[in-house]
Amino acid sequence: MTQLEAARKGIITPEMERVAIRENVTPEFIRQEVARGRLVIPANKRHLAGSGGLPPGSNGSSRTYPTEPVGHPGARPNARFWVNQTVAQRWQLIQDPNYMRGERAPKRLDPTGIGRCITTKINANIGASPVQSSLEQEVQKLRWAQKYGADTVMDLSTGGDLAACRQAIIDHSTVPIGTVPIYSMIVGRNIEDLTYDVILREIERQAQQGVDYFTIHA
């Protein structure tokens, strides 16, 4: 079940609850905005589970959340004062030597909401090129993007092992990861040779890796 399907059935998902906490509003407000199509929560189940591209286990999506917020719109009354510590927490994570050596991957996604009635989000574009390609460099770019507060990151790689680079980025990211699937589709073929099957297979393959959202050229 997708976030949209759940919202329209009146179900508040754990991801909606987390976004509500981060946005200082109630989970019901987030559910209503998702149901209206004015808010999205890009959250692939495999990225949520931190499964490194593998099917998540039965307990892979268990998460704990900080204190509930106060604020508006839809704020919960009598809740304790809440401060968004996301950037500070990322700084602490980046300074961890084990994280910098990549020894704490794969990461679990910390769900983020994007929509009209919540805070503005910042996206960072990274990616390897045919001129220079290195998994280590791309993971390092991701770490810097998270350190300085990027809410989402897009892997726009066009060179090297695209699948391996994509997986490394997902495995090291706590923010939603997006891609442009057509970049992988045209490797080794002319754009005129693209078919519906090629397009759908590539989108499915990347979704199975844990990609949270796509830019679709159609």
Secondary structure, DSSP 8 states (H G I E B T S, - for coil): --HHHHHHTT---HHHHHHHHHHTS-HHHHHHHHHTTSEE----HHHHHT-TTS---TTTT----------SSS--TT-------HHHHHHHHHT-HHHHTTTT-S-------EETTS----EEEE---SS---HHHHHHHHHHHHHTT-SEEEE---SS-HHHHHHHHHHT-SS-EEE-THHHHTTTS-GGG--HHHHHHHHHHHHHHT--EE----
